[in-house]
Amino acid sequence: MKNFLHVTGIIAELNPLHKGHEILIKSQKKFGACVVVLSSNFTQRGSPSFIDKFLRAETAIKAGADLVVELPFIFACSAAQDFSRGAIGILARMKFISRIAFGMEDPEFNFWPLININGNENYKKFLHKELKRGSSFSKAHSIAAEKILPGSREFLSKPNNLLGVSYISEIKRNNFDIAPFFIKREGIFKSRDIRENLEENFYMLPDFSHEILLDAKKNGRICEEKNLWPLLQNIFIRTSSEDLRKIYGIDEGIENLFLKNWKSSKNLDDFIGHCVCARYTRSHIRRRLIYILLGLNKFEAIGSLRNTAPYAKVLAFNQTGRELLKTFSKNSDIKFITRLKDAKSRTEKFFAGLELKASQLYEILLKNPDMNRELHKVLQF
């Protein structure tokens, strides 16, 4: 049996996995085993992933990860705070993760005063003031933080800095016995550039990742966000503002903004551009469009987000990952499953049902959909 004294957790989207991701994973293997919590088929910014979660989990294993588990849709397709709470909660409840590694654009910045800044009364005052002015929460948060710590607004404008602070805040707030380890994230490799032009930017990919992407393209398994538009048009044709307000995240008049702008929009990008304003960022809008497409009930979603994920769904593992599961799964505070039908409690069934809906929505967007892919992919350990 291997020595599992140190097991590192990594939270990732791998959309797709590039050489920077591979470097991060391999750099952590010197400490021991590596577990990846991977976003499901929709990303934090509200877009469908370039390739599906099972293919991305395969690239993670080939890059050196030992075990890959899923970050459920409701956390994966959320703003930084809920995204972090879901992912850190899964890692902490495994009970065998000793450290978490992540990249930040500016790790040299003294960001520690930002950890758990929500408890700072001056911050709360400035935040409330900005929200009353009509700013989005992310903008109001960065402005209020700037008042407390100069330089914070620019620092928090970079996504990995924001997530890093969110990860550490979640660990500290819950007194989780996990040590954060952050490294400088260099801008040489960018997943967005790969998604926009795979042929021109293939040099950013490890060979195995490039091959998986080429096979996915050949087999009609590359997803494009623009394919969401006709589905949304169909919903807007037959839906009232009152019906939209029943959906999670649809409030403060955003439903009227959607119904006002969809008819005059040429495509999805055009529509989002018409809806972006001081209060609503592109990611905020994208996430809510996915919630609408899934019919995500407001009260069910709010209730579920108050808790952590009820299970950890296993997406992939190697022999070391298999040994991790056999050694620790029975003593973990989280249930490991390999099939959605293993979800038994009411909360588990809600998460599993939503995951199936999200996976089937994702499949509709592909040239070669497999509506049962979520149900076919079954692992045994």
Secondary structure, DSSP 8 states (H G I E B T S, - for coil): ----S-EEEEEE--TT--HHHHHHHHHHGGGSEEEEEEE-SB-TTS-B-SS-HHHHHHHHHHHT-SEEEEE-HHHHTS-HHHHHHHHHHHHHHHS---EEEEEES-TTS--GGGTTGGG-HHHHHHHHHHHHTT--HHHHHHHHHHHHSTTHHHHHTSHHHHHHHHHHHHHHHHT-S-EEEEEE--SS--HHHHHH-TTTSGGGS-HHHHHHHHHHHHTT----GGGGHHHHHHHHHH--HHHHTTBTT--TTHHHHHHHHSTT-SSHHHHHHHH--SS--HHHHHHHHHHHHHT-BHHHHHHHHTS--SEEEEEEE-HHHHHHHHHHGGGSSSEEESSGGG--SHHHHHHHHHHHHHHHHHHHTSSS--TTHHHH-----
